[in-house]
Amino acid sequence: MASDERRRFRREALARIGPDRIIGTADLFIRAIRAGLLTVEEADADRRILESRRCMMKFDSFREALAGFQEEST
């Protein structure tokens, strides 16, 4: 199940399954890139569409996000 709800749904999900099993939109894209399901360019094009619909991410490209993700994982 996926949802972009940040209030009630998120509180309920945290209570039922815990924070380690919840991922955000950017994390989902990063996993798809790592699995070879999307290229960085495709993900960046999707990110631009999402941002035009008020889903803001804290980076300019998934290339940056992947570098940060790898650093956090080590």
N, CA, C and O of each residue as an XYZ file, in Angstrom:
296
protein
N       0.841     -1.170      0.000
C       0.000      0.000      0.000
C       0.885      1.231      0.000
O       1.924      1.267      0.659
N       0.471      2.212     -0.728
C       1.220      3.463     -0.785
C       0.276      4.631     -0.581
O      -0.896      4.577     -0.955
N       0.803      5.684      0.015
C       0.007      6.882      0.228
C       0.941      8.058      0.413
O       2.042      7.913      0.945
N       0.500      9.221     -0.026
C       1.303     10.420      0.212
C       0.763     11.210      1.395
O       1.200     12.332      1.653
N      -0.178     10.627      2.104
C      -0.766     11.264      3.284
C       0.282     11.353      4.396
O       0.992     10.384      4.665
N       0.373     12.486      5.020
C       1.381     12.677      6.054
C       0.796     12.733      7.460
O       1.545     12.832      8.431
N      -0.479     12.674      7.582
C      -1.068     12.835      8.911
C      -1.580     11.512      9.455
O      -0.808     10.680      9.929
N      -2.865     11.334      9.382
C      -3.493     10.176     10.013
C      -2.966      8.849      9.464
O      -2.628      7.944     10.227
N      -2.900      8.744      8.149
C      -2.419      7.497      7.544
C      -1.018      7.168      8.029
O      -0.742      6.029      8.405
N      -0.133      8.154      8.025
C       1.256      7.920      8.437
C       1.328      7.502      9.901
O       2.062      6.576     10.246
N       0.577      8.172     10.756
C       0.570      7.797     12.179
C       0.115      6.352     12.358
O       0.695      5.597     13.138
N      -0.925      5.984     11.627
C      -1.446      4.617     11.726
C      -0.427      3.603     11.196
O      -0.217      2.555     11.806
N       0.200      3.916     10.066
C       1.212      3.017      9.498
C       2.391      2.856     10.454
O       2.877      1.742     10.655
N       2.852      3.949     11.039
C       3.946      3.877     12.013
C       3.576      2.989     13.194
O       4.388      2.184     13.651
N       2.361      3.135     13.683
C       1.913      2.335     14.824
C       1.812      0.849     14.462
O       2.130     -0.016     15.278
N       1.369      0.565     13.243
C       1.141     -0.840     12.864
C       2.389     -1.564     12.362
O       2.604     -2.729     12.694
N       3.214     -0.879     11.562
C       4.343     -1.600     10.964
C       5.708     -1.034     11.344
O       6.728     -1.668     11.075
N       5.748      0.127     11.954
C       7.010      0.712     12.398
C       7.697      1.528     11.319
O       7.396      1.380     10.135
N       8.622      2.391     11.726
C       9.270      3.318     10.794
C      10.220      2.653      9.799
O      10.467      3.212      8.730
N      10.754      1.490     10.119
C      11.716      0.841      9.221
C      11.077      0.281      7.957
O      11.785     -0.050      7.007
N       9.760      0.170      7.930
C       9.087     -0.413      6.776
C       8.371      0.620      5.932
O       7.651      0.266      4.999
N       8.557      1.885      6.243
C       7.924      2.965      5.489
C       8.989      3.642      4.642
O      10.045      4.020      5.148
N       8.711      3.795      3.356
C       9.657      4.490      2.485
C       8.933      5.638      1.797
O       7.717      5.601      1.614
N       9.685      6.641      1.425
C       9.125      7.798      0.746
C       9.218      7.656     -0.762
O       9.763      6.681     -1.280
N       8.683      8.631     -1.445
C       8.661      8.630     -2.908
C      10.076      8.556     -3.481
O      10.340      7.761     -4.383
N      10.978      9.375     -2.963
C      12.347      9.381     -3.480
C      13.014      8.025     -3.260
O      13.723      7.531     -4.137
N      12.790      7.425     -2.094
C      13.372      6.106     -1.811
C      12.853      5.049     -2.780
O      13.595      4.163     -3.204
N      11.586      5.153     -3.122
C      10.997      4.214     -4.069
C      11.662      4.343     -5.446
O      11.966      3.339     -6.091
N      11.883      5.577     -5.883
C      12.568      5.801     -7.149
C      14.006      5.290     -7.093
O      14.478      4.675     -8.049
N      14.699      5.534     -5.998
C      16.081      5.068     -5.854
C      16.144      3.547     -5.938
O      17.032      2.993     -6.585
N      15.217      2.885     -5.294
C      15.182      1.411     -5.370
C      14.923      0.939     -6.802
O      15.510     -0.048     -7.245
N      14.046      1.641     -7.528
C      13.755      1.271     -8.919
C      14.981      1.480     -9.803
O      15.247      0.669    -10.690
N      15.729      2.555     -9.572
C      16.952      2.803    -10.342
C      17.968      1.707    -10.053
O      18.557      1.144    -10.976
N      18.175      1.406     -8.787
C      19.145      0.368     -8.407
C      18.764     -1.005     -8.950
O      19.638     -1.822     -9.239
N      17.466     -1.262     -9.089
C      16.996     -2.545     -9.617
C      17.031     -2.586    -11.142
O      16.735     -3.616    -11.746
N      17.393     -1.467    -11.759
C      17.460     -1.416    -13.217
C      16.110     -1.217    -13.887
O      15.976     -1.435    -15.091
N      15.113     -0.805    -13.118
C      13.776     -0.603    -13.673
C      13.594      0.783    -14.267
O      12.719      0.993    -15.106
N      14.422      1.735    -13.832
C      14.394      3.118    -14.317
C      15.821      3.610    -14.478
O      16.717      3.179    -13.754
N      16.030      4.501    -15.415
C      17.315      5.182    -15.500
C      17.231      6.451    -14.657
O      16.138      6.884    -14.292
N      18.360      7.036    -14.355
C      18.374      8.304    -13.630
C      17.634      9.360    -14.437
O      16.896     10.171    -13.877
N      17.828      9.353    -15.737
C      17.174     10.341    -16.594
C      15.657     10.195    -16.550
O      14.940     11.193    -16.480
N      15.161      8.951    -16.593
C      13.715      8.720    -16.507
C      13.173      9.168    -15.150
O      12.114      9.791    -15.070
N      13.903      8.847    -14.095
C      13.481      9.239    -12.747
C      13.467     10.762    -12.608
O      12.562     11.322    -11.990
N      14.470     11.431    -13.184
C      14.508     12.892    -13.126
C      13.337     13.515    -13.890
O      12.782     14.526    -13.462
N      12.967     12.914    -15.013
C      11.807     13.412    -15.761
C      10.536     13.245    -14.917
O       9.693     14.140    -14.872
N      10.408     12.108    -14.259
C       9.259     11.890    -13.371
C       9.282     12.868    -12.201
O       8.237     13.373    -11.792
N      10.470     13.137    -11.662
C      10.607     14.066    -10.538
C      10.112     15.453    -10.932
O       9.439     16.123    -10.149
N      10.445     15.880    -12.144
C       9.983     17.188    -12.608
C       8.452     17.243    -12.697
O       7.839     18.253    -12.353
N       7.851     16.158    -13.157
C       6.386     16.095    -13.214
C       5.808     16.145    -11.801
O       4.860     16.888    -11.544
N       6.365     15.371    -10.898
C       5.880     15.367     -9.513
C       6.020     16.745     -8.879
O       5.120     17.197     -8.171
N       7.145     17.413     -9.128
C       7.350     18.740     -8.554
C       6.371     19.762     -9.130
O       5.995     20.709     -8.441
N       5.959     19.582    -10.373
C       4.967     20.494    -10.949
C       3.603     20.305    -10.283
O       2.702     21.132    -10.419
N       3.480     19.189     -9.557
C       2.230     18.884     -8.838
C       2.435     18.957     -7.320
O       1.710     18.326     -6.551
N       3.434     19.739     -6.912
C       3.705     20.058     -5.506
C       4.326     18.936     -4.692
O       4.235     18.962     -3.465
N       4.940     17.974     -5.309
C       5.673     16.936     -4.587
C       7.158     17.283     -4.692
O       7.852     16.825     -5.600
N       7.630     18.093     -3.757
C       8.996     18.613     -3.820
C       9.994     17.622     -3.206
O       9.709     16.962     -2.207
N      11.154     17.540     -3.827
C      12.232     16.700     -3.318
C      13.414     17.593     -2.993
O      13.533     18.689     -3.542
N      14.277     17.145     -2.117
C      15.357     17.985     -1.590
C      16.646     17.885     -2.406
O      17.727     18.150     -1.880
N      16.549     17.512     -3.657
C      17.718     17.392     -4.521
C      17.313     17.755     -5.941
O      16.130     17.764     -6.282
N      18.323     18.057     -6.772
C      18.052     18.460     -8.150
C      18.038     17.292     -9.126
O      17.458     17.392    -10.207
N      18.675     16.185     -8.750
C      18.739     15.026     -9.627
C      18.843     13.762     -8.772
O      19.415     13.778     -7.682
N      18.289     12.688     -9.279
C      18.433     11.417     -8.574
C      19.891     10.961     -8.542
O      20.259     10.120     -7.723
N      20.709     11.505     -9.418
C      22.142     11.198     -9.365
C      22.707     11.647     -8.011
O      23.482     10.922     -7.388
N      22.318     12.839     -7.563
C      22.723     13.332     -6.235
C      22.165     12.448     -5.129
O      22.872     12.091     -4.186
N      20.905     12.103     -5.253
C      20.247     11.298     -4.225
C      20.909      9.925     -4.112
O      21.087      9.411     -3.008
N      21.272      9.333     -5.247
C      21.953      8.034     -5.222
C      23.293      8.129     -4.511
O      23.650      7.229     -3.750
N      24.035      9.191     -4.743
C      25.327      9.377     -4.084
C      25.127      9.495     -2.575
O      25.868      8.885     -1.805
N      24.141     10.268     -2.148
C      23.849     10.416     -0.740
C      23.363      9.127     -0.119
O      23.712      8.811      1.018
N      22.553      8.372     -0.862
C      22.004      7.104     -0.396
C      23.130      6.106     -0.166
O      23.116      5.367      0.818
N      24.112      6.081     -1.078
C      25.240      5.158     -0.942
C      26.093      5.526      0.264
O      26.572      4.644      0.978
N      26.285      6.818      0.497
C      27.072      7.250      1.647
C      26.398      6.857      2.949
O      27.076      6.433      3.885
N      25.068      6.988      3.032
C      24.345      6.634      4.240
C      24.375      5.138      4.481
O      24.346      4.704      5.632
N      24.432      4.329      3.418
C      24.375      2.881      3.542
C      25.679      2.276      4.013
O      25.688      1.140      4.486
N      26.795      3.008      3.899
C      28.091      2.435      4.259
C      28.386      2.595      5.717
O      29.440      2.165      6.185
